[in-house]
């Protein structure tokens, strides 16, 4: 199973961990919906800026 940690960055703020053990990411326009392995859901507005599958890291530029 491939799980990732998702980090978010807002303008003029440091990058922070949004959710770990993410197993699914859905994108609908600027809405990103993430689910972890126990089913916890997190929704944010933004855009993916990096997906590192080998390193299990996803980075998001947050807009909300």
Secondary structure, DSSP 8 states (H G I E B T S, - for coil): ---EEEEEE-TTS--EEEEEEEEEEEEETTEEEEEETT--EEEEEEEEEEEETTTTEEEEEE--
